[in-house]
Amino acid sequence: MKNRLARLAGPVTAILLATVLVATPALATSAPSGADRLSGPSQTDERPDRAHCRDKVNKDASDASIGNLKVFGFCEIDRRLDTIERLSNAVDESRALTDAHAAALNVILDNSAAGLRALRLEIAADTTVAELREDIQKIFTEFRIYALVTRQVWLVQGADMVDKAGAKLEAAVTRLENLIAEAAANGKDVTEANEHLAAMQAAIAEALAGVAGVADQVLPLTPADWNAGTAGPILRAAREAIAGARTDLRTAMAEAREVIASLAG
């Protein structure tokens, strides 16, 4: 009996470890830098490395020259395309995302990349400062790669990871139920074990309920929603829901350990 408990403890612990390793970096990557920019629309779509693009312009020429504006615009587009490529790789390599969610994210990423490439051609064809200023502004307002798209990828993956971990913990519940039944058949008082198992089940249910619908709320968001101020609260609520669900999974994990400990005692 104790050997079976020891064999079960390892996989149960690994479930939560996988959740922490995969979901936590995702949420950290999606977090705003500096002030909380999820509170409403912003006029730019900046990241700290934007200074890199400013540094590429010709310091000896006017900042508003056509040449400088084109260099700056190309740089801003290219670094977004690089980000999209990294996000696409993350989606393709994810073991948490459902097929439907991965497909939906790839559509968002592919459309964003296609739009940016088309805008790059427009900037290349621009012949006046006024045209360039208007088109360069579109990089920040019409795509929202950092403010929105990056968060969509990581939040949907985070929600799917909770679902996956919850399903594995539910399978562990079944194994624990069998161990409790076996212990009871051998004359052991399993009252405490059953109490912890019930608490574990409740925590799992809370975690799964917490992320239910997160992907459905996050995936349809568009740059226009961000600009209008309606996307920010949804993204913030999704992030908080995932964080809360991860806490619930930790609670479920702790209760699972208590079940094992009470049976081994």
N, C-alpha and C positions, 0 to 999 in steps of 0.2 A: 504493500500500500504506500509506504513512504517513498519507495523508488518511483512509483507512478506519479506521486505528487511532485517529486523533484523534476521528473521529465516534463511535466506540464508547466511548471513555473518558468522554465526557460523560454518556451514559445510565447507565453502570455506576456512576459516582460519585453520580448522582441517586438511585439505588436505596437506597444506605445513608443518604444524607441524609434521605430520606423516613422511613426507619425510626427514625432518631434524633429527628427532629422530632415524630413522632406517638407513638412508644412511650415516650420518656423522660418527657414531661410526664404521661403516664398513670400511670407508676410513681411519679412524685413525688407526684402527688395522692393515691395510695393509701397512701403511707408514713405510719406512725404519727407523731403529734406527741408530742414528749417521749420518755418511755421506750418501749421496744419492747413494744407491747401485743399483738403477735402471739404472745407466749409462752404465753398461756393466757387463761382467761375473766376478764372484768372485770365488776364489778357495775353499771357504767354504760356509756353509749354516748355519751361526751362529745366535744365539739369545743371549741376555744378560744372560739368565739362564744357558748357557753352563758351567759356572763356577760351577754350581751344580754338573755336572757330573765329573768335575775334582776333586771336593772335596770328591767324593766317593771312589777314589782310595786309596790304602794303602800307606800312607806316609813313612812307614818304609821300603818299598820295592822299587826296581828300577822302575822309571817311565815307562821304556820300558819292564817291565816284562810281560810275557804272561797273568798272572792273572790280572794285572792292566789294560792292554789293553782290555781284555774281559769285565771287569767291566765298563770301560769307553764306549766301544762300545754298550753294552747292555743298558746302561743308555741313550745314545744318541738315540738309536732306540726306546726305551720305551717312551721317552718324545715326540718323533714325533708321535708315535701311540696314545698317549694321545691327542695331538693336532688334529690329524685326527678325533678322536672320537668327540671332541668338534665341529669341523667344520661340521662333518656329522649331529650332532644334530642341528646346526644352519641352515643347508640346509633343514632338515626335518621340522623344525619349522617355516621356512620363509614363510611369507604371500605375499612376493613380487615376488619371483622366479616363472617363468613359469614352467610348468611340464617338458618341454623339457630341459630347462636349469638345473633344479634340477636333472634330470636323468643323464645328462652329467657330472655334478659335482660329483654325487655319483659314477660314473664309475671311475673318476680320483682318488677320495678318496679311493675307494675299491681296485683299482689296486695298489695304493701307499702303502696301509696297507699290502696287500698280499706280495708285493715285499720286504718290510721291515721285515716282519716275516720270509720270506725265507732267507734273508740275516742274520737274527739273528741266524738261524740254522747253516749257514755257519761259522759264527764267533765262535759259540760254538764248531764246529768241527775242527777249525784251531789248529795246533800244533806248529807253529813257529811264531816268531815275524814278519817276512817278510809277511807271509800270513795274519796275523791280521792287519798289517798296510795297506795292499792293500784293504782288505775288509772293514775296518773302513772308509777309504777314500770314498768308494762307498756311505756311508750314506749321505755324503755331496754333492757329485757330481751327483749321479744317481737318486736322489729323489727330492731335492730342495723343501722340504715341506714349509720352511719359506720364501725363496726367491721367489718362484713361486706359489705353490699350494694354500697357504693361500690367496695370492693376487687374484688368479683366483676366489676363492669363493666370496670374498668381492666385487670385481669389477663387477662381473656378477650380484650379488645381487643389488649393487648400481645402475647399469644401468636399471635393471628390476624395481626398485623402482621408478626411474624417469619416466619410461613408465607408470607405474600404476598411479602415481600422475598426470601425464599429461592427462591421460584418464579421471580421475575424474575432473580435471579442465576443460576439454572440455565439460563434462556434465554440469558443472557450467555455461559455456558460453551459453549453450542452455537456461538455466533457466534465465540468465541475459537478453538474447535476448527477452524472453517473457515479462519480467518486463519492458524493454525499450519500447516494442510495446504497452503494456498496458498504460504506462505513456504518450506516444505519442498520443494514442487514447483519453486520458483525457486532451489533449491540452498542455502538457508540452514540452518545448524545450529540445530535447534529443541529440542535436549535440555533446555536451561534453561527454555524456555517451557513444555515439557510437564511439567517438575517443578513449576513454579509452578501450572500448571493443575490438576495432581493435588492439590496442597495446597489450592487453592481449592475443589475438589469435596469434599474431605474436611471442610473447615470448614463448608461449606453443609450437608452431611449431618449433622454434629454439631449445628449450630444447629436443624435441623428435628427431629432426634431429641430434642433437649433440651426442646422445647415440646410434643412429642407427648403427648396425653392431659391437658394442663394444663386445658383447658376442661372436659373430662369430670370432672375431679376437683373443680374449683372451682364449677361451676354447681349441683350438687345440694346444696351446703352450706346449712344453715338456721340461724336464730338459736339454735335449740336446740343445734346442733353447736358454735356459738361458746360458749354458756353452759357446755357440758360440757367445753370445752377441747380438742375434737378438730379444730375448724376452723383454729385458729391455726397449727399445724405445716403443714397443707396449704397455707394461704395463703403462709406464709413460703417453703415449698419452691417454690411456683409463681413467686413473685417472684424467687427466686434462679435458677430455671431460665430465666426470660425474660432476666434480666440476663446470664447466661452465654451464652445464644443470641445476644444482641446483640453480645457480644464475639466470638463465632465469626463473625458476619456481617462485623464489622470486619476480622477476619483474612482472610476470603474476599475482601473488597474490596481489601485490601493485596496479596494474591496476584494478583488480576486486574490491578492496576496493574503488577505485576512482569512478568506475561505480556506486556502491551503494551510495556513498556519493553524487554524482551529482544528482541522482534520488531522494534522500531524501532531498536535499537542496531546 
